[in-house]
Amino acid sequence: MDGDSLAAADLLAALGRVAGILSALRHPFARSRPFSYVVPPAGVRTGNAFMLPDGREVTFAVLVAASGDGFRVEGGATVEDEPLLSLPAVHAPELRRALALLDEYAAEVAGAAGRLLDGALDEIV
């Protein structure tokens, strides 16, 4: 494989790994629905959406997208489009740095999921 093909394979592997981490999130009192979709023109957003008993949706997600001369990485959690956790959008000029950030963001989002879901559920009762 040439360098571009290896970079594409690394990106696909990272997206699969991150999608796996976020799709494995569970909570005993909220149904979940993992998702991954393309963000035009050249990005992917992946995560997990939880439906609370009161009908609100809590979403945990990360994004990586081509951006000018590099890649943009974002991550966070929202409840009905209101931020619960906002990780800064970071521009990484090279793919290796973007993939490292993607892994870090997925770990941070996944690590906060239980606490954030519990907090959203506590608001209901």
C-alpha positions as CSV (number, residue, x, y, z in Angstrom):
1,M,0.0,0.0,0.0
2,D,1.1,3.5,-0.7
3,G,1.1,6.3,1.9
4,D,-2.3,7.6,1.1
5,S,-3.8,4.1,1.3
6,L,-2.2,3.5,4.7
7,A,-3.6,6.9,5.9
8,A,-7.1,6.0,4.7
9,A,-6.8,2.6,6.4
10,D,-5.7,4.2,9.7
11,L,-8.6,6.6,9.5
12,L,-11.1,3.8,8.9
13,A,-9.6,1.8,11.8
14,A,-9.8,4.8,14.1
15,L,-13.4,5.5,13.1
16,G,-14.3,1.9,13.8
17,R,-12.6,1.9,17.2
18,V,-14.3,5.2,18.3
19,A,-17.7,4.0,17.0
20,G,-17.3,0.9,19.0
21,I,-16.4,2.8,22.2
22,L,-19.4,5.1,21.9
23,S,-21.9,2.4,20.7
24,A,-21.0,0.3,23.8
25,L,-22.4,3.0,26.1
26,R,-25.4,1.8,28.1
27,H,-27.6,3.0,30.9
28,P,-30.3,0.9,32.7
29,F,-32.9,3.6,32.6
30,A,-32.5,5.0,29.0
31,R,-32.7,3.4,25.6
32,S,-29.8,4.0,23.3
33,R,-29.3,4.2,19.6
34,P,-25.7,4.2,18.2
35,F,-25.2,6.2,15.0
36,S,-22.5,7.1,12.4
37,Y,-23.0,9.3,9.4
38,V,-21.1,11.2,6.8
39,V,-20.9,15.0,7.3
40,P,-20.3,16.6,3.9
41,P,-18.0,17.3,2.3
42,A,-15.5,15.0,4.0
43,G,-16.3,14.2,7.6
44,V,-17.8,11.6,9.9
45,R,-19.8,12.0,13.1
46,T,-20.3,9.0,15.3
47,G,-21.8,8.5,18.7
48,N,-24.8,7.3,20.7
49,A,-28.1,8.9,21.4
50,F,-30.1,8.1,24.6
51,M,-33.9,8.6,25.0
52,L,-34.8,9.7,28.5
53,P,-38.1,8.6,30.0
54,D,-39.4,12.2,29.6
55,G,-38.7,12.1,25.8
56,R,-35.6,14.2,25.7
57,E,-32.6,12.9,23.8
58,V,-29.1,13.0,25.1
59,T,-26.4,12.6,22.5
60,F,-22.7,11.7,22.9
61,A,-20.6,12.2,19.8
62,V,-17.3,12.9,18.2
63,L,-16.5,14.3,14.7
64,V,-13.5,14.2,12.5
65,A,-13.5,16.1,9.2
66,A,-11.1,17.3,6.5
67,S,-10.6,21.0,7.0
68,G,-8.4,23.1,4.8
69,D,-4.9,21.8,5.2
70,G,-5.7,19.3,7.9
71,F,-8.4,17.9,10.0
72,R,-11.0,19.2,12.5
73,V,-11.8,17.1,15.6
74,E,-14.8,17.9,17.9
75,G,-16.6,16.1,20.7
76,G,-19.2,16.5,23.3
77,A,-22.6,15.7,24.7
78,T,-25.9,17.5,24.4
79,V,-29.4,17.2,25.7
80,E,-31.9,18.5,23.1
81,D,-29.1,20.6,21.5
82,E,-28.1,22.2,24.8
83,P,-24.4,21.4,25.6
84,L,-23.7,19.1,28.6
85,L,-20.0,18.7,27.6
86,S,-18.2,20.7,25.0
87,L,-14.7,19.7,23.9
88,P,-13.0,22.4,21.9
89,A,-12.9,22.0,18.1
90,V,-9.2,21.4,17.3
91,H,-7.5,21.7,14.0
92,A,-4.8,19.1,13.5
93,P,-2.5,19.6,10.4
94,E,-1.6,15.9,10.2
95,L,-3.6,12.8,10.3
96,R,-1.8,11.1,13.2
97,R,-2.5,14.0,15.5
98,A,-6.1,14.1,14.4
99,L,-6.5,10.4,15.1
100,A,-4.9,10.7,18.5
101,L,-7.3,13.6,19.3
102,L,-10.2,11.5,18.1
103,D,-9.3,8.7,20.5
104,E,-8.8,11.2,23.4
105,Y,-12.2,12.8,22.7
106,A,-14.0,9.5,22.5
107,A,-12.5,8.4,25.8
108,E,-13.5,11.7,27.4
109,V,-17.0,11.7,26.1
110,A,-17.5,8.0,27.0
111,G,-16.0,8.6,30.5
112,A,-18.5,11.4,31.2
113,A,-21.5,9.6,29.8
114,G,-22.7,7.8,33.0
115,R,-22.4,10.9,35.2
116,L,-24.1,13.1,32.6
117,L,-27.0,10.6,32.0
118,D,-27.5,10.3,35.8
119,G,-27.6,14.1,36.1
120,A,-30.2,14.3,33.3
121,L,-32.3,11.6,34.9
122,D,-32.1,13.3,38.3
123,E,-33.7,16.4,36.7
124,I,-36.8,14.3,35.9
125,V,-37.6,13.2,39.4
